[in-house]
Amino acid sequence: MSVKVSMKVNGKPVSAELEERTLLVTYIRENLRLTGTHVGCDTAQCGACTVLMNGRAIKSCSIVAMQAEGSDILTIEGVAHADGTL
């Protein structure tokens, strides 16, 4: 079953129809093409998938995208300057 998910990512409103089980990291990487967020371990241990959700660090491989409904997500791309530097 698919659900509509809406949130802000790096300050921009985004929305999509996703399968209920789609992980937030998968949505960020595959749908939004923001590949700075990685899946490093598949067990939520390494932190490579860390993003800020409403100002709090979360491991995006451990929650489904619909749990971020209405949230403000900040990825590494959102931290970088326009020229790509941090």
CYANA upper distance limits for C-alpha pairs under 8 A (distance plus 0.5 A):
  1 MET  CA     19 GLU  CA      6.29
  1 MET  CA     20 GLU  CA      6.80
  2 SER  CA     17 GLU  CA      6.53
  2 SER  CA     18 LEU  CA      5.54
  2 SER  CA     19 GLU  CA      4.71
  2 SER  CA     20 GLU  CA      6.16
  3 VAL  CA     17 GLU  CA      5.88
  3 VAL  CA     18 LEU  CA      5.93
  3 VAL  CA     19 GLU  CA      6.75
  3 VAL  CA     20 GLU  CA      6.63
  3 VAL  CA     66 MET  CA      8.10
  4 LYS  CA     15 SER  CA      7.43
  4 LYS  CA     16 ALA  CA      6.09
  4 LYS  CA     17 GLU  CA      4.89
  4 LYS  CA     18 LEU  CA      6.82
  4 LYS  CA     66 MET  CA      8.41
  5 VAL  CA     15 SER  CA      5.84
  5 VAL  CA     16 ALA  CA      5.99
  5 VAL  CA     17 GLU  CA      6.83
  5 VAL  CA     18 LEU  CA      7.58
  5 VAL  CA     65 ALA  CA      7.72
  5 VAL  CA     66 MET  CA      6.19
  5 VAL  CA     68 ALA  CA      8.43
  5 VAL  CA     69 GLU  CA      6.14
  6 SER  CA     13 PRO  CA      7.76
  6 SER  CA     14 VAL  CA      6.21
  6 SER  CA     15 SER  CA      4.62
  6 SER  CA     16 ALA  CA      7.24
  6 SER  CA     69 GLU  CA      5.97
  6 SER  CA     70 GLY  CA      6.34
  7 MET  CA     13 PRO  CA      6.33
  7 MET  CA     14 VAL  CA      6.11
  7 MET  CA     15 SER  CA      6.93
  7 MET  CA     68 ALA  CA      7.37
  7 MET  CA     69 GLU  CA      6.07
  7 MET  CA     70 GLY  CA      5.08
  7 MET  CA     71 SER  CA      5.65
  7 MET  CA     72 ASP  CA      6.63
  7 MET  CA     73 ILE  CA      7.91
  8 LYS  CA     12 LYS  CA      5.59
  8 LYS  CA     13 PRO  CA      4.76
  8 LYS  CA     14 VAL  CA      6.28
  8 LYS  CA     70 GLY  CA      7.75
  8 LYS  CA     71 SER  CA      6.81
  8 LYS  CA     72 ASP  CA      5.27
  8 LYS  CA     73 ILE  CA      6.43
  9 VAL  CA     13 PRO  CA      6.93
  9 VAL  CA     14 VAL  CA      7.27
  9 VAL  CA     72 ASP  CA      6.58
  9 VAL  CA     73 ILE  CA      5.16
  9 VAL  CA     74 LEU  CA      6.33
  9 VAL  CA     75 THR  CA      7.91
  9 VAL  CA     78 GLY  CA      8.49
 10 ASN  CA     72 ASP  CA      8.08
 10 ASN  CA     73 ILE  CA      6.63
 10 ASN  CA     74 LEU  CA      5.37
 10 ASN  CA     75 THR  CA      7.00
 10 ASN  CA     77 GLU  CA      7.99
 10 ASN  CA     78 GLY  CA      5.26
 11 GLY  CA     72 ASP  CA      7.77
 11 GLY  CA     73 ILE  CA      8.30
 11 GLY  CA     74 LEU  CA      8.17
 11 GLY  CA     78 GLY  CA      8.36
 18 LEU  CA     22 THR  CA      7.00
 20 GLU  CA     64 VAL  CA      7.78
 20 GLU  CA     65 ALA  CA      8.29
 20 GLU  CA     66 MET  CA      7.38
 21 ARG  CA     64 VAL  CA      6.42
 21 ARG  CA     65 ALA  CA      8.31
 22 THR  CA     26 THR  CA      7.01
 22 THR  CA     27 TYR  CA      7.32
 22 THR  CA     64 VAL  CA      5.99
 22 THR  CA     65 ALA  CA      6.45
 23 LEU  CA     27 TYR  CA      6.92
 23 LEU  CA     60 SER  CA      7.56
 23 LEU  CA     61 CYS  CA      6.50
 23 LEU  CA     62 SER  CA      7.68
 23 LEU  CA     63 ILE  CA      6.30
 23 LEU  CA     64 VAL  CA      4.53
 23 LEU  CA     65 ALA  CA      5.72
 24 LEU  CA     28 ILE  CA      6.67
 24 LEU  CA     60 SER  CA      5.71
 24 LEU  CA     61 CYS  CA      6.87
 24 LEU  CA     62 SER  CA      8.42
 24 LEU  CA     63 ILE  CA      6.57
 24 LEU  CA     64 VAL  CA      5.65
 24 LEU  CA     65 ALA  CA      4.55
 24 LEU  CA     66 MET  CA      8.32
 24 LEU  CA     68 ALA  CA      8.09
 25 VAL  CA     29 ARG  CA      6.58
 25 VAL  CA     37 THR  CA      7.42
 25 VAL  CA     38 HIS  CA      7.90
 25 VAL  CA     39 VAL  CA      7.97
 25 VAL  CA     49 CYS  CA      7.13
 25 VAL  CA     60 SER  CA      5.39
 25 VAL  CA     61 CYS  CA      5.77
 25 VAL  CA     65 ALA  CA      8.32
 26 THR  CA     30 GLU  CA      6.10
 26 THR  CA     31 ASN  CA      7.90
 26 THR  CA     61 CYS  CA      8.25
 27 TYR  CA     31 ASN  CA      5.54
 27 TYR  CA     32 LEU  CA      7.02
 27 TYR  CA     65 ALA  CA      7.27
 28 ILE  CA     32 LEU  CA      5.57
 28 ILE  CA     33 ARG  CA      6.94
 28 ILE  CA     34 LEU  CA      6.24
 28 ILE  CA     35 THR  CA      7.98
 28 ILE  CA     37 THR  CA      8.03
 29 ARG  CA     33 ARG  CA      5.30
 29 ARG  CA     34 LEU  CA      5.43
 29 ARG  CA     35 THR  CA      5.50
 29 ARG  CA     36 GLY  CA      8.39
 29 ARG  CA     37 THR  CA      7.37
 29 ARG  CA     38 HIS  CA      8.41
 30 GLU  CA     34 LEU  CA      8.08
 30 GLU  CA     35 THR  CA      8.50
 34 LEU  CA     75 THR  CA      8.50
 34 LEU  CA     77 GLU  CA      7.58
 36 GLY  CA     75 THR  CA      7.94
 36 GLY  CA     76 ILE  CA      6.55
 36 GLY  CA     77 GLU  CA      7.09
 37 THR  CA     48 ALA  CA      7.00
 37 THR  CA     49 CYS  CA      5.51
 37 THR  CA     50 THR  CA      7.47
 37 THR  CA     51 VAL  CA      7.99
 37 THR  CA     75 THR  CA      7.34
 37 THR  CA     76 ILE  CA      7.50
 38 HIS  CA     48 ALA  CA      5.69
 38 HIS  CA     49 CYS  CA      5.34
 39 VAL  CA     48 ALA  CA      6.49
 39 VAL  CA     49 CYS  CA      6.01
 39 VAL  CA     61 CYS  CA      7.30
 40 GLY  CA     46 CYS  CA      6.94
 40 GLY  CA     47 GLY  CA      8.13
 40 GLY  CA     48 ALA  CA      6.13
 40 GLY  CA     49 CYS  CA      7.79
 41 CYS  CA     45 GLN  CA      7.23
 41 CYS  CA     46 CYS  CA      6.68
 42 ASP  CA     61 CYS  CA      7.66
 43 THR  CA     62 SER  CA      8.42
 44 ALA  CA     59 LYS  CA      6.85
 44 ALA  CA     61 CYS  CA      6.83
 44 ALA  CA     62 SER  CA      6.55
 47 GLY  CA     59 LYS  CA      6.83
 48 ALA  CA     59 LYS  CA      8.46
 49 CYS  CA     59 LYS  CA      5.91
 49 CYS  CA     60 SER  CA      5.90
 49 CYS  CA     61 CYS  CA      6.62
 50 THR  CA     57 ALA  CA      6.81
 50 THR  CA     58 ILE  CA      5.97
 50 THR  CA     59 LYS  CA      4.96
 50 THR  CA     60 SER  CA      6.39
 50 THR  CA     75 THR  CA      8.41
 51 VAL  CA     57 ALA  CA      6.18
 51 VAL  CA     58 ILE  CA      6.20
 51 VAL  CA     59 LYS  CA      7.01
 51 VAL  CA     60 SER  CA      6.99
 51 VAL  CA     73 ILE  CA      7.33
 51 VAL  CA     74 LEU  CA      6.32
 51 VAL  CA     75 THR  CA      5.62
 51 VAL  CA     76 ILE  CA      7.88
 52 LEU  CA     56 ARG  CA      5.54
 52 LEU  CA     57 ALA  CA      4.96
 52 LEU  CA     58 ILE  CA      6.57
 52 LEU  CA     72 ASP  CA      8.43
 52 LEU  CA     73 ILE  CA      6.06
 52 LEU  CA     74 LEU  CA      5.48
 52 LEU  CA     75 THR  CA      7.20
 53 MET  CA     57 ALA  CA      6.83
 53 MET  CA     58 ILE  CA      7.07
 53 MET  CA     68 ALA  CA      8.10
 53 MET  CA     71 SER  CA      6.88
 53 MET  CA     72 ASP  CA      6.16
 53 MET  CA     73 ILE  CA      5.11
 53 MET  CA     74 LEU  CA      7.06
 54 ASN  CA     71 SER  CA      6.52
 54 ASN  CA     72 ASP  CA      5.53
 54 ASN  CA     73 ILE  CA      6.89
 55 GLY  CA     72 ASP  CA      8.35
 55 GLY  CA     73 ILE  CA      8.48
 59 LYS  CA     63 ILE  CA      7.92
 60 SER  CA     64 VAL  CA      8.35
 63 ILE  CA     67 GLN  CA      7.09
 64 VAL  CA     68 ALA  CA      8.05
 65 ALA  CA     69 GLU  CA      7.70
 74 LEU  CA     78 GLY  CA      6.23
 74 LEU  CA     79 VAL  CA      7.85
 75 THR  CA     79 VAL  CA      7.26
 76 ILE  CA     80 ALA  CA      6.95
 77 GLU  CA     84 GLY  CA      8.33
 79 VAL  CA     86 LEU  CA      7.20
 80 ALA  CA     84 GLY  CA      5.90
 80 ALA  CA     85 THR  CA      5.96
 80 ALA  CA     86 LEU  CA      5.08
 81 HIS  CA     85 THR  CA      5.92
 81 HIS  CA     86 LEU  CA      6.50
